[in-house]
């Protein structure tokens, strides 16, 4: 039980730091309270998917994975998706900025 409580505390701290680190200027207008709820809902959905996959694994192989491993996996998937989306936004913003810089420099020539 202690490992699950410890893992949940770590999940909250880790998710909160990822939300703050991946916050874009456009998202600065969105209240952090809403982002916290969004993160909680994403964690619940990824947890439900992880439990479903663990149940299917148990039915297929007869081996039940530990609950703390399922929770850590669900958190890793949620954070990974969040970081992937953030990297995609950075690439889009960089490409757009390069396009804008190139077109403004070619106007003068």
N, CA, C and O atoms as a DFTB+ gen file, in Angstrom:
436 C
 N C O
     1  1       0.820      -1.193       0.000
     2  2       0.000       0.000       0.000
     3  2       0.860       1.252       0.000
     4  3       0.521       2.246      -0.642
     5  1       1.983       1.203       0.727
     6  2       2.859       2.368       0.811
     7  2       3.448       2.702      -0.550
     8  3       3.591       3.875      -0.892
     9  1       3.790       1.684      -1.329
    10  2       4.366       1.937      -2.651
    11  2       3.355       2.605      -3.578
    12  3       3.738       3.417      -4.421
    13  1       2.084       2.279      -3.439
    14  2       1.056       2.902      -4.281
    15  2       0.876       4.367      -3.903
    16  3       0.750       5.216      -4.786
    17  1       0.861       4.681      -2.615
    18  2       0.737       6.079      -2.180
    19  2       1.963       6.869      -2.633
    20  3       1.832       7.987      -3.132
    21  1       3.148       6.295      -2.464
    22  2       4.377       6.953      -2.908
    23  2       4.353       7.188      -4.413
    24  3       4.741       8.255      -4.887
    25  1       3.902       6.198      -5.152
    26  2       3.834       6.322      -6.604
    27  2       2.832       7.386      -7.016
    28  3       3.093       8.134      -7.958
    29  1       1.702       7.474      -6.345
    30  2       0.704       8.497      -6.668
    31  2       1.223       9.899      -6.385
    32  3       0.954      10.825      -7.150
    33  1       1.962      10.064      -5.297
    34  2       2.562      11.369      -4.995
    35  2       3.578      11.731      -6.079
    36  3       3.615      12.869      -6.546
    37  1       4.392      10.768      -6.472
    38  2       5.374      11.014      -7.533
    39  2       4.688      11.343      -8.854
    40  3       5.152      12.210      -9.595
    41  1       3.591      10.662      -9.153
    42  2       2.842      10.919     -10.382
    43  2       2.311      12.348     -10.388
    44  3       2.420      13.049     -11.394
    45  1       1.747      12.776      -9.284
    46  2       1.205      14.134      -9.208
    47  2       2.312      15.162      -9.410
    48  3       2.148      16.107     -10.182
    49  1       3.420      14.987      -8.732
    50  2       4.530      15.935      -8.868
    51  2       5.108      15.917     -10.283
    52  3       5.398      16.970     -10.851
    53  1       5.274      14.732     -10.847
    54  2       5.836      14.615     -12.187
    55  2       4.904      15.227     -13.227
    56  3       5.351      15.983     -14.090
    57  1       3.614      14.908     -13.153
    58  2       2.662      15.473     -14.104
    59  2       2.574      16.987     -13.976
    60  3       2.480      17.693     -14.980
    61  1       2.605      17.478     -12.769
    62  2       2.525      18.927     -12.555
    63  2       3.745      19.624     -13.152
    64  3       3.616      20.677     -13.776
    65  1       4.929      19.038     -12.964
    66  2       6.132      19.650     -13.526
    67  2       6.121      19.593     -15.050
    68  3       6.597      20.524     -15.700
    69  1       5.590      18.523     -15.629
    70  2       5.502      18.435     -17.091
    71  2       4.506      19.459     -17.622
    72  3       4.760      20.083     -18.652
    73  1       3.389      19.642     -16.946
    74  2       2.402      20.645     -17.374
    75  2       3.024      22.030     -17.348
    76  3       2.834      22.806     -18.284
    77  1       3.759      22.354     -16.300
    78  2       4.378      23.672     -16.221
    79  2       5.499      23.838     -17.237
    80  3       5.677      24.928     -17.780
    81  1       6.255      22.785     -17.505
    82  2       7.373      22.868     -18.446
    83  2       6.905      22.957     -19.897
    84  3       7.580      23.572     -20.723
    85  1       5.778      22.362     -20.213
    86  2       5.308      22.338     -21.603
    87  2       4.263      23.407     -21.877
    88  3       3.606      23.367     -22.917
    89  1       4.099      24.335     -20.997
    90  2       3.104      25.390     -21.156
    91  2       3.559      26.380     -22.221
    92  3       4.638      26.962     -22.103
    93  1       2.763      26.575     -23.245
    94  2       3.075      27.506     -24.326
    95  2       2.499      28.885     -24.001
    96  3       1.661      29.010     -23.109
    97  1       2.940      29.916     -24.715
    98  2       2.376      31.255     -24.455
    99  2       0.861      31.310     -24.642
   100  3       0.169      32.034     -23.926
   101  1       0.351      30.545     -25.605
   102  2      -1.104      30.539     -25.807
   103  2      -1.814      29.907     -24.618
   104  3      -2.913      30.322     -24.248
   105  1      -1.183      28.905     -24.024
   106  2      -1.788      28.222     -22.880
   107  2      -1.632      29.021     -21.595
   108  3      -2.236      28.680     -20.578
   109  1      -0.832      30.075     -21.627
   110  2      -0.676      30.907     -20.432
   111  2      -1.994      31.580     -20.063
   112  3      -2.205      31.962     -18.912
   113  1      -2.874      31.721     -21.044
   114  2      -4.187      32.314     -20.791
   115  2      -5.147      31.328     -20.137
   116  3      -6.137      31.735     -19.529
   117  1      -4.859      30.035     -20.259
   118  2      -5.718      29.003     -19.684
   119  2      -5.361      28.846     -18.210
   120  3      -4.183      28.692     -17.888
   121  1      -6.322      28.880     -17.321
   122  2      -6.014      28.729     -15.895
   123  2      -5.376      27.374     -15.589
   124  3      -5.742      26.351     -16.168
   125  1      -4.424      27.393     -14.675
   126  2      -3.745      26.156     -14.287
   127  2      -4.722      25.163     -13.675
   128  3      -4.518      23.953     -13.771
   129  1      -5.778      25.662     -13.047
   130  2      -6.777      24.783     -12.457
   131  2      -7.421      23.905     -13.518
   132  3      -7.635      22.714     -13.293
   133  1      -7.733      24.490     -14.688
   134  2      -8.326      23.723     -15.771
   135  2      -7.314      22.706     -16.293
   136  3      -7.680      21.567     -16.583
   137  1      -6.047      23.104     -16.416
   138  2      -5.015      22.179     -16.891
   139  2      -4.840      21.028     -15.910
   140  3      -4.588      19.895     -16.321
   141  1      -4.971      21.311     -14.613
   142  2      -4.847      20.238     -13.617
   143  2      -5.979      19.229     -13.786
   144  3      -5.747      18.022     -13.710
   145  1      -7.202      19.713     -14.015
   146  2      -8.323      18.799     -14.248
   147  2      -8.117      18.004     -15.531
   148  3      -8.414      16.810     -15.585
   149  1      -7.606      18.668     -16.560
   150  2      -7.343      17.994     -17.822
   151  2      -6.308      16.895     -17.625
   152  3      -6.449      15.800     -18.170
   153  1      -5.278      17.182     -16.855
   154  2      -4.244      16.189     -16.571
   155  2      -4.829      15.024     -15.778
   156  3      -4.498      13.868     -16.040
   157  1      -5.688      15.318     -14.820
   158  2      -6.321      14.266     -14.034
   159  2      -7.182      13.371     -14.915
   160  3      -7.136      12.147     -14.791
   161  1      -7.955      13.965     -15.792
   162  2      -8.799      13.171     -16.684
   163  2      -7.952      12.314     -17.631
   164  3      -8.290      11.160     -17.895
   165  1      -6.860      12.875     -18.138
   166  2      -5.975      12.101     -19.013
   167  2      -5.355      10.937     -18.246
   168  3      -5.204       9.843     -18.791
   169  1      -5.000      11.168     -16.992
   170  2      -4.422      10.101     -16.172
   171  2      -5.455       9.007     -15.900
   172  3      -5.118       7.823     -15.922
   173  1      -6.696       9.387     -15.648
   174  2      -7.749       8.398     -15.396
   175  2      -7.992       7.557     -16.655
   176  3      -8.137       6.337     -16.572
   177  1      -8.036       8.207     -17.805
   178  2      -8.250       7.468     -19.056
   179  2      -7.084       6.529     -19.335
   180  3      -7.295       5.367     -19.682
   181  1      -5.847       7.023     -19.186
   182  2      -4.706       6.146     -19.443
   183  2      -4.627       5.034     -18.402
   184  3      -4.203       3.923     -18.720
   185  1      -5.027       5.317     -17.163
   186  2      -5.079       4.271     -16.142
   187  2      -6.102       3.206     -16.469
   188  3      -5.847       2.015     -16.291
   189  1      -7.267       3.634     -16.952
   190  2      -8.298       2.670     -17.339
   191  2      -7.827       1.804     -18.504
   192  3      -8.081       0.600     -18.531
   193  1      -7.145       2.414     -19.459
   194  2      -6.600       1.632     -20.574
   195  2      -5.546       0.643     -20.093
   196  3      -5.511      -0.502     -20.543
   197  1      -4.686       1.087     -19.176
   198  2      -3.644       0.199     -18.655
   199  2      -4.252      -0.965     -17.878
   200  3      -3.782      -2.097     -17.989
   201  1      -5.291      -0.694     -17.095
   202  2      -5.962      -1.770     -16.357
   203  2      -6.641      -2.734     -17.331
   204  3      -6.622      -3.947     -17.123
   205  1      -7.237      -2.194     -18.390
   206  2      -7.846      -3.049     -19.399
   207  2      -6.819      -3.944     -20.087
   208  3      -7.066      -5.129     -20.308
   209  1      -5.678      -3.375     -20.418
   210  2      -4.620      -4.173     -21.037
   211  2      -4.090      -5.209     -20.059
   212  3      -3.807      -6.343     -20.448
   213  1      -3.951      -4.823     -18.770
   214  2      -3.495      -5.789     -17.761
   215  2      -4.508      -6.925     -17.608
   216  3      -4.123      -8.084     -17.455
   217  1      -5.795      -6.596     -17.649
   218  2      -6.823      -7.642     -17.547
   219  2      -6.774      -8.569     -18.751
   220  3      -6.915      -9.783     -18.606
   221  1      -6.575      -8.009     -19.933
   222  2      -6.456      -8.855     -21.124
   223  2      -5.204      -9.726     -21.050
   224  3      -5.223     -10.886     -21.462
   225  1      -4.120      -9.164     -20.524
   226  2      -2.896      -9.951     -20.339
   227  2      -3.139     -11.083     -19.356
   228  3      -2.679     -12.205     -19.569
   229  1      -3.853     -10.794     -18.290
   230  2      -4.159     -11.816     -17.289
   231  2      -5.026     -12.922     -17.886
   232  3      -4.799     -14.107     -17.639
   233  1      -6.021     -12.518     -18.677
   234  2      -6.886     -13.514     -19.310
   235  2      -6.125     -14.358     -20.338
   236  3      -6.375     -15.556     -20.474
   237  1      -5.202     -13.729     -21.055
   238  2      -4.479     -14.448     -22.109
   239  2      -3.369     -15.332     -21.558
   240  3      -3.154     -16.441     -22.048
   241  1      -2.652     -14.839     -20.524
   242  2      -1.479     -15.579     -20.050
   243  2      -1.644     -16.164     -18.661
   244  3      -0.923     -17.093     -18.297
   245  1      -2.568     -15.645     -17.885
   246  2      -2.739     -16.113     -16.512
   247  2      -1.801     -15.438     -15.527
   248  3      -1.741     -15.829     -14.362
   249  1      -1.062     -14.421     -15.986
   250  2      -0.125     -13.690     -15.123
   251  2      -0.694     -12.302     -14.874
   252  3      -0.971     -11.564     -15.819
   253  1      -0.870     -11.940     -13.596
   254  2      -1.381     -10.614     -13.245
   255  2      -0.229      -9.706     -12.873
   256  3       0.589     -10.039     -12.016
   257  1      -0.172      -8.561     -13.522
   258  2       0.877      -7.589     -13.233
   259  2       0.568      -6.855     -11.932
   260  3      -0.601      -6.712     -11.574
   261  1       1.595      -6.386     -11.215
   262  2       1.347      -5.625      -9.987
   263  2       0.663      -4.286     -10.288
   264  3       0.897      -3.689     -11.339
   265  1      -0.169      -3.828      -9.376
   266  2      -0.913      -2.592      -9.575
   267  2       0.009      -1.395      -9.734
   268  3      -0.248      -0.532     -10.573
   269  1       1.075      -1.323      -8.951
   270  2       1.981      -0.179      -9.050
   271  2       2.649      -0.125     -10.420
   272  3       2.911       0.963     -10.932
   273  1       2.926      -1.266     -11.016
   274  2       3.513      -1.289     -12.352
   275  2       2.513      -0.789     -13.392
   276  3       2.879      -0.086     -14.334
   277  1       1.262      -1.157     -13.210
   278  2       0.219      -0.693     -14.127
   279  2       0.066       0.822     -14.031
   280  3      -0.066       1.497     -15.052
   281  1       0.082       1.365     -12.804
   282  2      -0.047       2.815     -12.627
   283  2       1.143       3.564     -13.201
   284  3       0.969       4.609     -13.828
   285  1       2.334       3.055     -13.001
   286  2       3.526       3.710     -13.546
   287  2       3.487       3.691     -15.077
   288  3       3.841       4.678     -15.721
   289  1       3.065       2.585     -15.647
   290  2       2.964       2.486     -17.100
   291  2       1.937       3.473     -17.647
   292  3       2.176       4.133     -18.658
   293  1       0.801       3.567     -16.978
   294  2      -0.228       4.513     -17.423
   295  2       0.279       5.944     -17.349
   296  3       0.016       6.744     -18.246
   297  1       1.000       6.269     -16.293
   298  2       1.550       7.613     -16.164
   299  2       2.591       7.884     -17.237
   300  3       2.618       8.972     -17.811
   301  1       3.438       6.923     -17.513
   302  2       4.463       7.098     -18.543
   303  2       3.824       7.323     -19.911
   304  3       4.309       8.140     -20.694
   305  1       2.754       6.614     -20.198
   306  2       2.059       6.791     -21.476
   307  2       1.435       8.185     -21.546
   308  3       1.537       8.850     -22.577
   309  1       0.797       8.633     -20.478
   310  2       0.162       9.957     -20.471
   311  2       1.194      11.067     -20.628
   312  3       0.990      11.998     -21.408
   313  1       2.289      10.976     -19.898
   314  2       3.333      11.999     -19.987
   315  2       4.012      11.948     -21.351
   316  3       4.330      12.989     -21.926
   317  1       4.234      10.749     -21.869
   318  2       4.838      10.621     -23.191
   319  2       3.992      11.262     -24.274
   320  3       4.520      11.934     -25.159
   321  1       2.695      11.062     -24.213
   322  2       1.788      11.690     -25.184
   323  2       1.829      13.207     -25.060
   324  3       1.818      13.924     -26.061
   325  1       1.876      13.684     -23.834
   326  2       1.922      15.129     -23.596
   327  2       3.220      15.727     -24.143
   328  3       3.194      16.786     -24.769
   329  1       4.344      15.065     -23.916
   330  2       5.631      15.551     -24.412
   331  2       5.705      15.466     -25.934
   332  3       6.275      16.348     -26.575
   333  1       5.139      14.422     -26.513
   334  2       5.127      14.292     -27.970
   335  2       4.310      15.422     -28.601
   336  3       4.720      16.003     -29.607
   337  1       3.178      15.725     -28.019
   338  2       2.342      16.821     -28.522
   339  2       3.082      18.156     -28.399
   340  3       3.003      18.996     -29.295
   341  1       3.793      18.348     -27.302
   342  2       4.537      19.580     -27.095
   343  2       5.659      19.718     -28.126
   344  3       5.861      20.803     -28.670
   345  1       6.384      18.646     -28.400
   346  2       7.451      18.689     -29.407
   347  2       6.882      18.994     -30.783
   348  3       7.491      19.724     -31.564
   349  1       5.717      18.438     -31.079
   350  2       5.065      18.719     -32.361
   351  2       4.710      20.193     -32.474
   352  3       4.904      20.793     -33.531
   353  1       4.195      20.783     -31.408
   354  2       3.869      22.210     -31.414
   355  2       5.120      23.060     -31.585
   356  3       5.084      24.074     -32.282
   357  1       6.225      22.665     -30.961
   358  2       7.474      23.418     -31.099
   359  2       7.961      23.370     -32.540
   360  3       8.384      24.388     -33.087
   361  1       7.903      22.177     -33.166
   362  2       8.319      22.072     -34.570
   363  2       7.441      22.935     -35.470
   364  3       7.947      23.598     -36.375
   365  1       6.130      22.934     -35.230
   366  2       5.229      23.768     -36.032
   367  2       5.541      25.242     -35.854
   368  3       5.584      25.994     -36.828
   369  1       5.758      25.656     -34.611
   370  2       6.053      27.054     -34.335
   371  2       7.381      27.465     -34.979
   372  3       7.486      28.567     -35.517
   373  1       8.393      26.594     -34.932
   374  2       9.687      26.893     -35.531
   375  2       9.576      26.999     -37.047
   376  3      10.148      27.903     -37.655
   377  1       8.844      26.079     -37.650
   378  2       8.662      26.107     -39.105
   379  2       7.897      27.360     -39.527
   380  3       8.235      27.985     -40.532
   381  1       6.889      27.722     -38.778
   382  2       6.127      28.924     -39.091
   383  2       6.984      30.169     -38.932
   384  3       6.920      31.076     -39.762
   385  1       7.777      30.223     -37.881
   386  2       8.653      31.378     -37.670
   387  2       9.690      31.472     -38.786
   388  3       9.987      32.570     -39.256
   389  1      10.246      30.338     -39.219
   390  2      11.213      30.347     -40.320
   391  2      10.549      30.824     -41.608
   392  3      11.153      31.569     -42.379
   393  1       9.330      30.405     -41.839
   394  2       8.602      30.837     -43.029
   395  2       8.332      32.338     -42.982
   396  3       8.484      33.030     -43.988
   397  1       7.937      32.832     -41.833
   398  2       7.686      34.269     -41.690
   399  2       8.969      35.085     -41.830
   400  3       8.964      36.149     -42.448
   401  1      10.061      34.593     -41.264
   402  2      11.339      35.309     -41.385
   403  2      11.826      35.320     -42.834
   404  3      12.336      36.334     -43.313
   405  1      11.671      34.210     -43.520
   406  2      12.123      34.116     -44.901
   407  2      11.313      35.035     -45.795
   408  3      11.881      35.703     -46.659
   409  1      10.008      35.087     -45.614
   410  2       9.176      35.932     -46.479
   411  2       9.408      37.409     -46.206
   412  3       9.322      38.220     -47.128
   413  1       9.698      37.777     -44.974
   414  2       9.946      39.188     -44.679
   415  2      11.304      39.634     -45.202
   416  3      11.466      40.790     -45.590
   417  1      12.279      38.735     -45.216
   418  2      13.589      39.111     -45.733
   419  2      13.591      39.158     -47.253
   420  3      14.379      39.902     -47.837
   421  1      12.745      38.394     -47.902
   422  2      12.696      38.408     -49.371
   423  2      11.870      39.575     -49.905
   424  3      11.947      39.878     -51.096
   425  1      11.091      40.230     -49.069
   426  2      10.298      41.381     -49.512
   427  2      11.182      42.557     -49.875
   428  3      10.839      43.323     -50.775
   429  1      12.300      42.721     -49.208
   430  2      13.157      43.873     -49.425
   431  2      14.058      43.734     -50.630
   432  3      14.639      44.730     -51.059
   433  1      14.206      42.550     -51.200
   434  2      15.131      42.368     -52.315
   435  2      14.453      42.394     -53.647
   436  3      15.111      42.252     -54.678
